[in-house]
Amino acid sequence: MKIQKLNSGGSGEQVMKEAKKQGGLNAEIQSRIGHQLRAMYDDVVRQGVPDRFVELIRKLDEAEASPQLRNAGDKNDGGE
């Protein structure tokens, strides 16, 4: 079984070559890759967003909203 080769020290390159010969990865291999990717990225997702990025996003949102508020105020002041 290809997955056993990969897990038992078999070459990942070897598995990929075999998969290409067969026209792609079978469902079992795709499932295994999906589980491994989810396991790796779940840790990243659980870490959350660092405070410095939250603050940066807040500042960017404020800067983006400010010109819109000013433009809305200019339309009211100049149009009357």
N, C-alpha and C positions, 0 to 999 in steps of 0.2 A: 504494500500500500504506500502511496506517495507521501502521505502525511507522516507515516512512521519513518520514512527515510529522512524527512526534514527534521523531525524531532530527535532522531537517533544519531544525529551528526551527519546525515546525508547532505549533499550539496544542494542549497536552494536553487542554484543555477541549473543543476541537473533536473530538478523537479520542473522548473520553468521550461526547459528544453523539451521534456516529455509532454508537458501541457500544450506547447506550441504544435507538436506533432499531432496531437489529438484535436487541435482546433480550439483550445482554450482551457480554462480551469474548470474542473467539475464542481458540482454544487457543494460537495464535502470540503474541498479545498477552499472555496470561496467562503463558506461558513466559518471555517477555522481561522482564516485571515481576518474576517469580520470580528470574531470574538477576541482575537489578539489585539486588534486595533482599538476596539472598545475598551478593553482592559487598560491599555496604555493611556488613552485619552480621557478616560473617566477620572484618573488622578489629576490631570491638568484641569478639567472642568471643576472638580471639587475644590481646587485651590482658590477659586474665585478671582475677582479682579483686584489687583493691588491698589491700595489707597491712592497712590500717586496718579494712577491712570483714571481712577474715579474722579479725582480733582481736575485733571486735565480735560476730561470729557465734559465735566460741569462748566468749566471756563469756556470751552469751545461752544457749547450750547448757548451760554449767555452771550458770547460775542456774535453768534449767528442770529440770535433773537434781537439784539440791540439795534442793528440797522433796520430791521423790519419795523420796530417800534418807532424809530426816528422817522422813517419814510411815511408811516401812517400818520404821525403827528404833523409832518410837513404838508401832507395833502389837506389836512383839516385847516391848518393855519393859512396856507396860501390860496385855498379855493374859496374862502368866504370873504 
